[in-house]
């Protein structure tokens, strides 16, 4: 008998590292200094720049985390 495959443990470690990197990246995108850059009285296609920035960051969070969840699910054979 052998233990669980090493690939599963490595995959879980990579998934955790990817999620941690996503957390740090998206937290960095939502700190006050970057928000002040987008907080300008500028309209882009009739939408304030700050609203467009926040929506874009939110959409990126959703897309990246959905991709990471699908990737982690594909690596998990169970």
MIDREN-487240 format. One line per 10 residues: number of its first residue (from 1); for each residue x, y, z of N, C-alpha, C, O. Coordinates in nm, 2 decimals, m for minus. Each point is the difference from the previous one (the first is absolute). Example, Ala and Ser with C-alpha at 12.3 -4.5 7.8 and 13.67 -1.06 7.14 Angstrom:
% residues 2
1	1.32 m0.57 0.78 m0.09 0.12 0.00 0.09 0.12 0.00 0.10 0.00 0.07  m0.14 0.11 m0.14 0.09 0.11 0.00 m0.08 0.11 0.08 0.05 0.11 0.01
//
This chain:
% residues 78
1	0.08 m0.12 0.00 m0.08 0.12 0.00 0.09 0.12 0.00 0.10 0.01 0.06  m0.15 0.09 m0.13 0.08 0.13 m0.01 m0.10 0.11 0.05 m0.12 m0.02 0.00  0.18 0.13 0.04 m0.07 0.11 0.04 m0.07 0.07 m0.11 0.01 m0.04 m0.12  m0.08 0.15 0.15 m0.07 0.08 m0.11 0.11 0.05 m0.10 0.11 0.03 0.03  m0.15 m0.02 m0.16 0.09 0.05 m0.10 0.06 0.14 0.04 m0.07 0.08 0.05  0.19 m0.07 m0.08 0.07 0.13 0.03 m0.06 0.11 m0.08 m0.01 0.12 0.04  m0.04 m0.15 m0.16 m0.06 0.10 m0.09 m0.11 0.08 0.07 m0.02 0.12 m0.02  m0.07 m0.19 0.09 m0.11 0.06 0.07 0.05 0.10 0.10 m0.06 0.11 0.01  0.16 m0.14 0.07 0.05 0.09 0.10 0.06 0.12 m0.07 m0.01 0.11 0.05  0.09 m0.13 m0.16 0.06 0.11 m0.07 m0.11 0.09 m0.06 0.01 0.12 0.00
11	m0.12 m0.18 m0.05 m0.11 0.07 m0.06 m0.07 0.09 0.10 m0.04 0.11 m0.02  0.02 m0.17 0.14 m0.06 0.08 0.11 0.08 0.11 0.04 m0.05 0.11 0.03  0.18 m0.13 m0.02 0.10 0.11 0.04 0.00 0.11 m0.11 0.00 0.12 0.04  m0.01 m0.16 m0.17 0.00 0.10 m0.10 m0.13 0.08 0.00 0.00 0.12 m0.02  m0.11 m0.19 0.05 m0.13 0.07 0.00 0.00 0.10 0.12 m0.05 0.11 m0.02  0.10 m0.15 0.13 0.01 0.09 0.12 0.09 0.12 m0.04 m0.03 0.11 0.04  0.14 m0.14 m0.10 0.09 0.11 m0.04 m0.06 0.10 m0.10 0.01 0.12 0.01  m0.09 m0.18 m0.10 m0.07 0.08 m0.10 m0.10 0.09 0.06 m0.02 0.12 m0.03  m0.06 m0.18 0.12 m0.10 0.08 0.07 0.06 0.11 0.09 m0.06 0.10 0.01  0.17 m0.13 0.06 0.07 0.10 0.08 0.05 0.11 m0.09 m0.01 0.12 0.04
21	0.07 m0.15 m0.16 0.04 0.10 m0.09 m0.11 0.09 m0.05 0.01 0.12 m0.01  m0.13 m0.19 m0.02 m0.11 0.08 m0.04 m0.05 0.09 0.11 m0.04 0.12 m0.03  0.04 m0.17 0.15 m0.04 0.09 0.11 0.08 0.12 0.02 m0.04 0.11 0.01  0.17 m0.13 m0.02 0.10 0.11 0.01 m0.02 0.10 m0.11 0.00 0.12 0.02  0.00 m0.18 m0.14 m0.02 0.09 m0.12 m0.12 0.08 0.00 0.00 0.13 m0.02  m0.12 m0.19 0.05 m0.12 0.07 0.00 m0.02 0.10 0.12 m0.06 0.10 m0.01  0.12 m0.14 0.12 0.01 0.09 0.12 0.08 0.12 m0.04 m0.03 0.12 0.04  0.14 m0.14 m0.11 0.09 0.12 m0.04 m0.08 0.09 m0.10 0.02 0.12 0.01  m0.10 m0.18 m0.09 m0.08 0.08 m0.09 m0.11 0.09 0.06 m0.05 0.09 m0.06  0.02 m0.13 0.18 m0.11 0.07 0.07 0.04 0.09 0.12 m0.08 0.04 0.08
31	0.21 m0.02 m0.07 0.05 0.09 0.11 m0.02 0.15 m0.04 m0.02 0.03 m0.12  0.01 0.05 0.22 m0.03 0.14 m0.03 0.08 0.07 m0.10 m0.06 0.08 m0.08  0.20 m0.09 0.08 0.07 0.08 m0.10 m0.04 m0.03 m0.15 m0.01 0.09 m0.08  m0.02 m0.22 0.05 m0.04 m0.03 m0.13 m0.14 0.05 m0.03 m0.03 0.03 m0.11  m0.05 m0.03 0.21 m0.14 0.05 m0.02 0.00 0.15 m0.02 m0.08 0.05 m0.08  0.17 0.02 0.14 0.01 0.14 m0.03 0.04 0.04 m0.14 m0.03 0.10 m0.06  0.11 m0.19 0.00 0.04 0.02 m0.14 m0.12 m0.01 m0.09 m0.02 0.08 m0.09  m0.08 m0.17 0.12 m0.12 m0.01 m0.09 m0.10 0.10 0.04 m0.10 0.02 m0.07  0.11 0.04 0.19 m0.10 0.09 0.05 0.02 0.14 m0.06 0.04 0.09 0.07  m0.07 m0.08 m0.20 0.01 0.13 m0.07 m0.13 0.04 m0.06 m0.09 m0.09 m0.02
41	0.07 0.22 0.00 m0.13 0.04 m0.06 0.00 m0.03 m0.15 m0.02 0.10 m0.08  0.04 m0.22 0.04 0.01 m0.04 m0.14 m0.11 m0.10 m0.03 m0.02 m0.09 0.08  m0.05 0.11 m0.19 m0.10 m0.10 m0.04 0.05 m0.08 m0.12 0.05 0.06 m0.09  m0.06 m0.19 0.10 0.04 m0.09 m0.11 m0.12 m0.07 m0.05 m0.06 m0.08 0.08  0.01 0.12 m0.19 m0.12 m0.06 m0.06 m0.12 0.04 0.09 m0.09 m0.08 0.02  0.09 0.19 0.05 m0.10 0.05 0.09 0.00 m0.06 0.14 m0.09 0.02 0.08  0.20 m0.10 m0.05 0.01 m0.06 0.13 0.12 0.06 0.07 0.11 0.02 m0.06  m0.12 0.02 0.19 0.11 0.05 0.07 0.12 m0.10 0.00 m0.02 m0.12 0.01  0.14 0.18 m0.01 0.12 m0.09 m0.01 0.01 m0.09 0.12 0.04 m0.12 m0.01  m0.07 0.17 0.13 0.01 m0.08 0.12 m0.10 m0.12 0.00 0.04 m0.11 0.03
51	m0.16 0.13 m0.08 m0.10 m0.11 m0.01 0.05 m0.10 m0.10 m0.01 m0.12 0.02  0.06 0.17 m0.13 0.05 m0.09 m0.10 0.12 m0.08 0.05 0.01 m0.12 m0.03  0.08 0.18 0.10 0.12 m0.07 0.06 m0.05 m0.11 0.10 0.05 m0.11 m0.01  m0.14 0.15 0.10 m0.05 m0.10 0.10 m0.07 m0.11 m0.07 0.02 m0.12 0.04  m0.10 0.14 m0.14 m0.07 m0.10 m0.07 0.10 m0.09 m0.07 m0.02 m0.13 0.00  0.12 0.19 m0.06 0.10 m0.08 m0.07 0.08 m0.09 0.10 0.02 m0.12 m0.04  0.02 0.17 0.15 0.07 m0.08 0.10 m0.09 m0.11 0.05 0.04 m0.12 0.01  m0.17 0.15 0.02 m0.09 m0.10 0.05 m0.02 m0.11 m0.11 0.00 m0.12 0.04  m0.02 0.16 m0.16 m0.01 m0.10 m0.11 0.12 m0.09 m0.01 m0.01 m0.12 m0.03  0.13 0.18 0.04 0.12 m0.08 m0.01 0.01 m0.09 0.12 0.05 m0.12 m0.02
61	m0.09 0.16 0.14 0.00 m0.09 0.11 m0.09 m0.12 m0.03 0.04 m0.12 0.03  m0.16 0.14 m0.08 m0.09 m0.11 m0.03 0.06 m0.09 m0.10 m0.01 m0.13 0.02  0.06 0.18 m0.13 0.05 m0.08 m0.11 0.13 m0.08 0.05 0.00 m0.12 m0.03  0.09 0.18 0.10 0.12 m0.07 0.04 m0.03 m0.11 0.10 0.05 m0.11 0.00  m0.14 0.14 0.10 m0.03 m0.10 0.10 m0.09 m0.12 m0.06 0.02 m0.11 0.04  m0.10 0.14 m0.14 m0.07 m0.10 m0.07 0.10 m0.09 m0.08 m0.02 m0.12 0.00  0.11 0.18 m0.06 0.10 m0.08 m0.07 0.09 m0.08 0.09 0.03 m0.12 m0.02  0.00 0.18 0.14 0.08 m0.08 0.10 m0.08 m0.11 0.05 0.06 m0.11 0.03  m0.18 0.13 0.00 m0.09 m0.11 0.05 m0.01 m0.11 m0.10 0.00 m0.12 0.03  m0.02 0.15 m0.16 m0.01 m0.10 m0.10 0.13 m0.07 m0.02 0.00 m0.13 m0.02
71	0.11 0.20 0.03 0.13 m0.07 m0.01 0.03 m0.09 0.12 0.05 m0.11 m0.02  m0.09 0.15 0.14 0.02 m0.08 0.11 m0.09 m0.12 0.00 0.04 m0.11 0.04  m0.16 0.12 m0.09 m0.09 m0.11 m0.02 0.04 m0.10 m0.10 m0.02 m0.12 0.02  0.09 0.17 m0.12 0.05 m0.09 m0.11 0.12 m0.08 0.05 0.02 m0.11 m0.04  0.06 0.17 0.14 0.11 m0.07 0.05 m0.04 m0.10 0.11 0.08 m0.09 0.03  m0.19 0.10 0.03 m0.05 m0.09 0.10 m0.08 m0.11 m0.06 m0.11 0.02 m0.05  0.17 m0.14 0.06 m0.07 m0.12 m0.07 m0.12 m0.05 0.08 m0.08 m0.07 m0.06  0.06 0.11 0.18 m0.11 m0.05 0.08 m0.12 0.08 m0.02 m0.11 m0.03 0.06
//
